[in-house]
Structures are given as structure tokens and as C-alpha cells.
Amino acid sequence: MAADNVFEGVFAINKPFGMSSYQVIRDCQSVFNPSTLFKPLLDRDRAQREKESKYQKRRRSKVKQELNVKMGHGGTLDPLATGVLILGIGRGTKSLHDFLGCTKTYETVVLFGASTDTYDRTGRIIKKGRYEDVTREAVESALASFRGRIRQVPPIYSALKMEGKPLYEYAREGKPIPREIETREVDVLELELVEWYEPGTHNHRWPTEEAEQAEKNLVDSVWRVAKRQQAAAEASEEGTPGRLTPAQQQEEERALAEYNTKKREADERVDNLVTDSGAGEEEPPATKRRKTNTEGGAEPMMSGALGQLPPVQRPRGKGSNLVPPPPSPDTPPPWEGKGPPAAKLRMTVSSGFYVRNLCHDLGEKLGCGGLMAELARTRQNQFALGGPRCMEYDDLFKGEEVWGPQVRRMLELWNGSKAEAVQDGPAKERSPAKGKSPVKAGR
């Protein structure tokens, strides 16, 4: 292989727990920039920049003026999630949009008995329910209604925008959303329960913090909208008008009146909050969360994770430690007795699917509440954990003699079969054999 070959293309990396997807890119750049492997790529980009006009050069921001290995990702993973993160290098970044609509396989752990505002263990408790009668058989029976084409309402704590503002900003500020969040149709191609955890046999925990009443009201209103839209969709599919029945309409009006009353009372309490020693200075509303940095820093709102960060030395950027690690085994649980059961699920789903929605909705269907405790993306398109197209994150810091051959091989593999990989990958792997997994269960 010639020393001046330009290596670019697409590969995948196993994103660690607690880290933003953009921090993974920054860490890769910090390792790739001074490397021998990517020197020809940087030399080419530098030569292209030298040909630019003065006007083009002035248009570059100070950040863009710094020459780095050009990189991007093909679908972000939340800080709480681990697993396959597709990365593009150089001209490979132009192919990343091809992965936004492909199927993905996830493994997640659902903890029963409580629901949170974020639908996962990083949020605050909205409500709790009885879980004594929740059995493996009951969960497997309930899963049947989540297979095939289903409808989901994006979580209130998501990056989805309404009138130019992310939904989670409305939730943080305790304000009602401007309009209903529309349900989305998504496909669940495979869904199975792969591991059952009896009460007292696992270390998963609910969060200890309760949400404020105004925030509970906001989330409750979103849940009611989801149920109403679901009822209307089911009625429409049966050939009847998508309207509520008289009983449903009466219940909706009662719930709406109760919501408005409670919200008004909560707003009045917030308005009356002042400090005792601050000379009348108003205290920040209890329902208003701290502002976060651009990475979601101080109070991340997103989904779960499998495993913890390995104990290795690595660059610590602002997106490296965004969520608290799982509790240690000796942490006292927030319940008496053995506590609730939990279940590990494996699913293959279409683009736009929210795994934490499934965890929440499953708990609602069982009447006990549920939240996502862990999440791993084990496959995206033809990239799978443990496969030849996906490297371990920690190998980045073992020297170019370790990561260099891996990355070069993956980029050569991509460039040798990229047409087939993008066009045929989803179709070939769209319906894997039931019970099979690209990685061992319990990873």
C-alpha cells in the first residue's frame, strides 16, 4: 500500500456510556490528526484550501480555519446509550445521510414500577405503580401489541422542535406546548424478551427525585394526547370516523379541566417563590431546570446505556461525562423489599423509533409504569458490534499500531463494497432470524 494513499470512507465505533456522539468525533480527530494514516488526507485538504480565494478564506470561522480530519456521524446516540456509532471520514461524510433511514437493532433493559419525565433513569419520577403482579408471561403477552406497524408520540424530553423550540425546553420551563405532538408511524420488525430479572436479582434503580407538580401536569397532558390520537387512529382504521366516543369526550374534558386547574395553581406557587434573605429577589422557579451546554451537559435528557466507561485514560472534553454511572450494588434501593422486576428486550426497528417510548408505553400497558434503564445499539445497517466494520473505542488510545490497521481495513472494506453496502444492506438484514443477535445477550 502506497504511503501517500488517501484513506476516507465510513466505519463504525462502539460509543462508550456517558459520552456524546460529537465528543467521540473530537476524540477521534485528536488521535487521527497527527497520525501517519491520515497525513495524505490532511495534505490534500490543505492543498485545496491554498487554492481558495481570499473571500473564501475570510468566510471561515476560527474553528473551521483549524485543519482537522473531516468527520461526521450517521445518526447520533444519546449519552446514556452505548453501541454502534457510524462515522464518516473525508468524502465518506457525503454517504452518512444514507444511514439515517436504515433499520437498527437495539437491546434495552426496562425497569418496571415507575415512570419518569424523560422515560429513562436520568429523569424525575412522574408516578409509581404496583408491580407485584408483573410476570414474565404478562410482559411477553403485552409485547404482542408493539410488533408490526405502531404509532409513537415523541417524548416531551426530545430534540424534536415545535415553533423553532425543542420540546424539552417547554418541559424545563413548565410551559404548555403550543400544539399537540403528532403521533408517528414506525415499524417494529422484531421484538423479543431475551432476559428476565426477578425482583431482587438486579441492580437497576428508579431515580430518587420527584418531578414538580407543574411538570407532572405537562407530561400527563402529553400522555393524554397520545392516548387520544391512538384511539382516533384505531377508530379510523376500523372504518369509523376518528372521533372520540361520548364517554371519551367527557373524560377528556374532565382531564383538561383538572390539568388547567392544577397548572394555574402551580403557576401561582411559582410566582410567589421569593428568597427570605434576598431583599425580595425572585428565586428561580422550582420547575425550571438549569441551562445546559451545547452537548446537553449539566442535565442530559436522553436515553439509556449498557455498561460503564472502561477505566482508561482519554481526553476529557465537555461531552465526555454527561450522565451519572449506574448505581453501585451497595446503593440502597428506593423501595422496600425486593423491589420491581426488570426485563431485557431486543428489537429491530425502523428509523424514527424511540426505544424509551417503548419502555414507557409497555409499563403503561401493564398498569405499573416503566422506564428505560439501559440501551445499546447493536447494529445499524451492515455495521454490527463485534463485526469487521466496527472497532472498540478504547483502541483509539492504544497507539496507531493498534487502531491504524483496523481503521484502514474498515475504510478499504467500505470503499470496496460501498454500493452494495448502502443499497442492499438494509434489505439483506431487515428481518434477522428470530432469537439471533449480532452480539451475545447480556453484553
C-alpha positions as MATLAB code, in Angstrom:
seq = 'MAADNVFEGVFAINKPFGMSSYQVIRDCQSVFNPSTLFKPLLDRDRAQREKESKYQKRRRSKVKQELNVKMGHGGTLDPLATGVLILGIGRGTKSLHDFLGCTKTYETVVLFGASTDTYDRTGRIIKKGRYEDVTREAVESALASFRGRIRQVPPIYSALKMEGKPLYEYAREGKPIPREIETREVDVLELELVEWYEPGTHNHRWPTEEAEQAEKNLVDSVWRVAKRQQAAAEASEEGTPGRLTPAQQQEEERALAEYNTKKREADERVDNLVTDSGAGEEEPPATKRRKTNTEGGAEPMMSGALGQLPPVQRPRGKGSNLVPPPPSPDTPPPWEGKGPPAAKLRMTVSSGFYVRNLCHDLGEKLGCGGLMAELARTRQNQFALGGPRCMEYDDLFKGEEVWGPQVRRMLELWNGSKAEAVQDGPAKERSPAKGKSPVKAGR';
ca = [
       0.000    0.000    0.000;
       1.459    3.297   -1.079;
       2.368    5.629    1.742;
       0.602    8.580    0.104;
      -2.780    6.876   -0.316;
      -5.699    8.990    0.898;
      -7.910    6.959    3.239;
     -11.524    8.086    3.602;
     -14.906    6.431    3.854;
     -17.237    5.070    6.521;
     -16.688    2.852    9.554;
     -18.258    2.345   12.992;
     -17.084    2.621   16.577;
     -18.509    1.309   19.831;
     -19.541    4.512   21.623;
     -18.945    4.439   25.405;
     -21.529    5.166   28.054;
     -21.905    8.764   29.226;
     -20.331   10.363   26.167;
     -21.900   12.486   23.442;
     -21.558   11.410   19.822;
     -19.760   14.652   18.987;
     -17.216   14.048   21.737;
     -16.403   10.699   20.122;
     -15.703   12.572   16.873;
     -13.482   15.087   18.697;
     -11.568   12.255   20.361;
     -11.091   10.537   17.011;
      -9.811   13.772   15.460;
      -7.356   14.287   18.312;
      -5.873   10.883   17.501;
      -6.211   10.955   13.699;
      -4.851   14.493   13.108;
      -1.185   13.739   13.976;
      -1.281   10.205   12.521;
       0.616    8.775    9.579;
      -2.514    7.141    8.176;
      -4.379   10.397    7.640;
      -1.448   12.669    6.740;
      -2.158   12.309    2.976;
      -5.804   13.264    3.595;
      -4.832   16.390    5.526;
      -2.181   17.272    2.910;
      -4.836   17.076    0.197;
      -7.270   19.249    2.155;
      -4.516   21.748    2.909;
      -3.626   21.996   -0.770;
      -7.259   22.575   -1.659;
      -7.500   25.374    0.880;
      -4.434   27.083   -0.546;
      -6.277   27.389   -3.853;
      -9.199   29.217   -2.235;
      -9.752   32.910   -2.805;
      -9.222   35.446   -0.029;
     -13.000   35.830    0.209;
     -13.461   32.093    0.816;
     -10.745   32.094    3.455;
     -12.278   35.075    5.287;
     -15.641   33.298    5.390;
     -14.200   30.526    7.513;
     -14.741   30.843   11.244;
     -11.754   30.459   13.553;
     -12.917   26.934   14.375;
     -13.160   25.956   10.708;
      -9.809   27.551    9.937;
      -8.153   24.857   12.040;
      -7.377   21.899    9.797;
      -8.761   18.624   11.164;
      -9.620   15.287    9.660;
     -13.105   15.922    8.303;
     -15.615   13.725   10.169;
     -19.322   13.324   10.858;
     -21.725   10.661   12.147;
     -24.606    8.767   10.568;
     -27.120    9.050   13.399;
     -26.446   10.264   16.934;
     -26.507    8.146   20.072;
     -27.673    9.702   23.333;
     -25.102    9.974   26.162;
     -26.816    7.189   28.126;
     -26.571    4.805   25.150;
     -23.677    2.666   24.001;
     -23.012    0.816   20.789;
     -22.713    1.314   17.050;
     -21.941    4.885   16.018;
     -21.329    5.213   12.274;
     -18.589    7.699   11.388;
     -17.624    9.197    8.050;
     -14.131   10.453    7.177;
     -13.309   12.849    4.346;
     -15.572   12.302    1.360;
     -17.189    9.451    3.274;
     -19.215   12.090    5.138;
     -21.279   12.536    1.956;
     -22.633    8.989    2.419;
     -23.757    9.449    6.038;
     -27.273   10.549    5.085;
     -27.812    7.065    3.611;
     -27.845    5.637    7.132;
     -30.489    7.912    8.634;
     -33.355    5.857    7.228;
     -31.998    2.328    7.721;
     -33.093   -0.280   10.245;
     -31.383   -0.589   13.628;
     -31.184   -3.266   16.301;
     -31.230   -2.344   19.993;
     -31.006   -4.107   23.330;
     -32.632   -2.332   26.248;
     -33.481   -3.021   29.877;
     -36.925   -1.978   31.126;
     -37.351   -1.378   34.849;
     -40.976   -1.622   35.965;
     -42.865    0.178   38.717;
     -42.249    3.870   37.913;
     -42.449    6.396   35.069;
     -40.223    9.450   34.583;
     -40.455   12.662   32.576;
     -37.601   11.524   30.305;
     -38.865    7.914   30.070;
     -35.461    6.732   31.359;
     -33.470    6.542   34.584;
     -31.948   10.026   34.213;
     -35.273   11.804   34.679;
     -37.544   12.622   37.590;
     -40.377   10.466   38.868;
     -43.814   11.320   37.477;
     -45.716    8.429   39.029;
     -45.295    4.981   40.548;
     -47.460    1.881   40.258;
     -47.991   -1.585   41.691;
     -45.652   -4.134   40.199;
     -46.278   -7.204   42.368;
     -48.320   -8.910   39.625;
     -45.904   -8.170   36.774;
     -44.574  -11.502   35.499;
     -42.533  -12.624   32.522;
     -45.658  -14.126   30.986;
     -47.551  -10.847   31.353;
     -44.735   -8.890   29.726;
     -44.405  -11.316   26.800;
     -48.153  -11.116   26.244;
     -48.095   -7.294   26.299;
     -45.229   -7.164   23.783;
     -47.509   -8.584   21.072;
     -49.253   -5.219   20.655;
     -45.922   -3.469   19.963;
     -44.921   -5.563   16.945;
     -45.522   -4.551   13.356;
     -46.526   -1.016   12.444;
     -47.324    1.038   15.546;
     -47.733    4.708   16.428;
     -45.471    6.615   18.810;
     -45.548   10.126   20.246;
     -42.004   11.549   20.543;
     -41.051   12.064   24.211;
     -41.526   15.555   25.640;
     -37.808   15.459   26.510;
     -36.542   15.062   22.970;
     -34.781   17.183   20.386;
     -37.989   17.477   18.350;
     -38.781   21.131   17.741;
     -42.098   22.950   17.808;
     -42.211   26.554   16.543;
     -38.406   26.552   16.451;
     -38.025   25.468   20.079;
     -37.066   21.960   21.321;
     -39.858   20.237   23.215;
     -37.653   19.700   26.239;
     -37.347   23.473   26.652;
     -41.121   23.709   27.185;
     -40.884   20.910   29.728;
     -37.944   22.500   31.566;
     -39.791   25.815   31.772;
     -43.043   24.212   32.890;
     -44.910   25.725   29.926;
     -47.608   24.013   27.858;
     -46.605   23.052   24.334;
     -48.143   25.219   21.578;
     -49.986   22.310   19.957;
     -50.349   18.556   20.066;
     -47.352   16.352   19.322;
     -48.356   14.284   16.332;
     -48.013   10.525   16.532;
     -45.620    8.848   14.105;
     -45.884    5.506   12.404;
     -42.853    3.289   12.958;
     -42.126   -0.341   12.173;
     -41.096   -2.940   14.741;
     -39.698   -5.791   12.643;
     -38.510   -7.929   15.552;
     -39.234   -7.668   19.283;
     -38.459  -10.279   21.895;
     -37.797  -10.660   25.589;
     -34.308  -12.128   25.892;
     -33.719  -11.977   29.647;
     -35.962  -11.693   32.708;
     -34.774  -10.298   36.050;
     -36.817  -11.337   39.066;
     -37.218   -8.820   41.916;
     -34.058   -8.598   43.987;
     -31.823  -10.130   41.301;
     -30.734   -6.939   39.502;
     -29.132   -3.608   40.364;
     -31.352   -1.274   38.341;
     -32.856    1.673   40.232;
     -35.503    4.329   39.795;
     -34.304    7.913   40.180;
     -34.882    9.341   43.641;
     -36.018   12.825   42.591;
     -39.721   13.576   42.108;
     -40.898   15.975   39.412;
     -42.708   19.179   40.395;
     -46.482   19.221   40.014;
     -46.448   21.623   37.058;
     -44.043   19.328   35.235;
     -46.169   16.288   36.046;
     -49.181   18.088   34.621;
     -47.356   18.888   31.398;
     -46.205   15.311   30.902;
     -49.654   13.973   31.803;
     -51.193   16.211   29.160;
     -48.830   14.791   26.521;
     -49.707   11.251   27.559;
     -53.424   12.020   27.258;
     -52.915   13.407   23.770;
     -51.065   10.234   22.792;
     -53.911    8.047   24.015;
     -56.497   10.184   22.252;
     -54.599   10.119   18.967;
     -54.169    6.370   19.285;
     -57.911    5.896   19.857;
     -58.701    8.090   16.858;
     -56.248    6.191   14.653;
     -57.706    2.828   15.692;
     -61.235    4.071   15.047;
     -60.213    5.343   11.622;
     -58.618    2.011   10.734;
     -61.878    0.256   11.615;
     -63.738    2.425    9.116;
     -65.342    4.762   11.638;
     -64.726    8.487   11.951;
     -61.652    9.327   14.031;
     -63.699   10.991   16.784;
     -63.868   10.292   20.487;
     -66.867    8.470   21.898;
     -69.156   10.479   24.222;
     -67.564    8.774   27.228;
     -64.063    9.528   25.918;
     -65.015   13.125   25.193;
     -66.381   13.558   28.718;
     -63.222   12.070   30.211;
     -61.075   14.325   28.009;
     -62.958   17.456   29.117;
     -62.684   16.417   32.766;
     -58.942   15.722   32.437;
     -58.377   19.008   30.603;
     -60.223   20.995   33.278;
     -58.214   19.257   36.007;
     -54.980   19.938   34.148;
     -55.761   23.635   33.704;
     -56.704   23.992   37.383;
     -53.570   22.293   38.643;
     -51.370   24.200   36.224;
     -52.854   27.531   37.343;
     -52.276   26.625   40.997;
     -48.716   25.525   40.254;
     -48.020   28.733   38.339;
     -49.293   30.785   41.273;
     -46.991   28.924   43.659;
     -44.044   29.525   41.332;
     -44.864   33.243   41.080;
     -44.881   33.534   44.882;
     -41.437   31.992   45.316;
     -39.063   34.583   46.779;
     -35.979   34.249   48.937;
     -36.146   35.102   52.623;
     -32.841   36.943   52.704;
     -32.541   38.213   49.155;
     -34.249   41.589   49.671;
     -37.227   40.461   47.637;
     -35.154   38.934   44.855;
     -37.164   36.326   42.984;
     -35.983   32.738   43.272;
     -35.671   30.671   40.098;
     -38.849   28.614   39.564;
     -38.614   25.150   41.008;
     -39.814   23.702   37.730;
     -37.110   25.398   35.690;
     -34.052   23.268   35.128;
     -30.548   24.518   34.773;
     -29.491   25.505   31.307;
     -27.158   23.023   29.688;
     -24.264   23.437   27.350;
     -24.499   22.592   23.668;
     -23.812   18.948   24.436;
     -26.752   18.626   26.848;
     -24.207   18.877   29.676;
     -25.465   19.587   33.177;
     -28.755   17.714   32.997;
     -28.857   15.408   29.985;
     -32.317   14.322   28.934;
     -31.713   11.384   26.700;
     -31.755    7.605   26.668;
     -30.167    4.603   28.466;
     -26.922    2.531   28.373;
     -25.357   -0.920   28.666;
     -22.148   -0.983   30.651;
     -19.837    1.658   32.082;
     -16.887    3.608   30.782;
     -13.788    1.391   30.771;
     -11.033    2.600   33.131;
      -8.660    4.006   30.509;
      -7.014    7.393   30.098;
      -8.575    9.514   27.375;
      -9.108   13.177   26.501;
     -11.811   14.622   28.733;
     -13.881   17.047   26.677;
     -17.098   18.768   27.684;
     -19.092   15.887   26.222;
     -17.245   13.055   27.967;
     -19.200   12.587   31.190;
     -22.768   13.713   30.685;
     -24.710   11.241   32.818;
     -24.091    9.594   36.184;
     -22.966    5.955   36.058;
     -25.300    3.168   37.160;
     -25.550    2.830   40.952;
     -23.110    0.565   42.747;
     -24.505   -2.725   44.098;
     -24.372   -1.433   47.677;
     -26.542    1.627   46.901;
     -29.753    1.417   48.984;
     -32.738    0.933   46.650;
     -35.601    3.478   46.652;
     -38.129    0.834   47.690;
     -38.828   -1.631   50.475;
     -38.495   -5.357   49.992;
     -37.143   -6.957   46.828;
     -38.457   -4.242   44.552;
     -39.715   -4.482   40.959;
     -38.723   -6.885   38.190;
     -36.884   -5.848   35.013;
     -36.593   -7.254   31.514;
     -34.081   -7.097   28.675;
     -35.635   -6.652   25.236;
     -34.109   -6.948   21.791;
     -35.709   -5.237   18.809;
     -35.096   -4.412   15.174;
     -36.903   -1.218   14.232;
     -37.260    1.385   11.521;
     -35.857    4.888   11.537;
     -37.536    7.341   13.906;
     -38.257    4.729   16.595;
     -37.871    5.832   20.236;
     -36.743    2.904   22.408;
     -37.530    4.738   25.642;
     -41.071    5.290   24.347;
     -41.478    1.545   24.096;
     -40.243    1.102   27.676;
     -42.655    3.753   28.923;
     -45.619    2.506   26.875;
     -45.005   -1.097   27.943;
     -45.158   -0.026   31.584;
     -48.382    1.889   30.900;
     -49.968   -1.118   29.235;
     -49.097   -3.277   32.235;
     -50.505   -0.600   34.556;
     -47.362   -0.343   36.666;
     -45.191    2.202   34.858;
     -41.835    1.551   33.244;
     -38.598    3.316   32.351;
     -35.521    2.586   30.305;
     -32.547    1.635   32.469;
     -30.059    0.642   29.744;
     -29.705    0.886   25.974;
     -27.241   -0.382   23.382;
     -27.429   -0.104   19.601;
     -26.022   -3.432   18.477;
     -26.500   -2.961   14.737;
     -27.160   -0.192   12.228;
     -27.452   -1.265    8.619;
     -24.469   -3.582    7.952;
     -22.438   -2.293   10.933;
     -22.641   -4.560   13.992;
     -20.856   -4.726   17.329;
     -18.059   -7.247   17.205;
     -18.115   -7.267   13.406;
     -15.340   -6.373   10.943;
     -16.768   -2.887   10.352;
     -16.880   -1.746   14.000;
     -13.906   -1.006   16.288;
     -13.719   -0.585   20.044;
     -13.445    2.992   21.292;
     -10.607    2.217   23.714;
      -8.385    1.019   20.860;
      -8.037    4.691   19.863;
      -5.728    5.229   22.822;
      -3.517    2.182   22.339;
      -1.450    3.789   19.611;
      -1.629    3.932   15.817;
      -0.064    0.495   15.632;
      -3.327   -0.821   17.149;
      -6.066    1.358   15.681;
      -4.321    2.121   12.357;
      -4.640   -1.330   10.741;
      -8.244   -1.604   11.940;
      -9.370    1.737   10.544;
      -7.501    1.223    7.263;
      -9.083   -2.221    6.839;
     -12.574   -0.879    7.568;
     -12.175    2.006    5.122;
     -10.872   -0.357    2.440;
     -13.847   -2.632    3.099;
     -16.201    0.319    2.725;
     -14.653    1.589   -0.484;
     -14.607   -1.922   -1.940;
     -18.296   -2.574   -1.386;
     -19.985    0.732   -0.601;
     -22.541    0.494   -3.403;
     -23.783   -2.871   -2.180;
     -23.453   -1.825    1.483;
     -25.715    1.218    1.215;
     -28.224   -0.058   -1.331;
     -28.606   -3.673   -0.267;
     -27.549   -3.623    3.413;
     -30.958   -2.796    4.929;
     -32.802   -5.296    2.721;
     -30.404   -8.126    3.480;
     -30.545   -7.593    7.225;
     -34.082   -6.317    7.533;
     -35.517   -9.463    9.092;
     -32.884  -11.412   11.007;
     -33.774  -14.853   12.258;
     -35.768  -14.701   15.451;
     -33.642  -15.237   18.523;
     -30.416  -14.370   16.734;
     -28.294  -11.421   17.715;
     -25.168   -9.805   16.332;
     -23.733   -9.907   19.840;
     -24.175  -12.178   22.824;
     -27.103  -11.400   25.068;
     -26.101   -9.746   28.281;
     -23.379   -7.627   26.753;
];
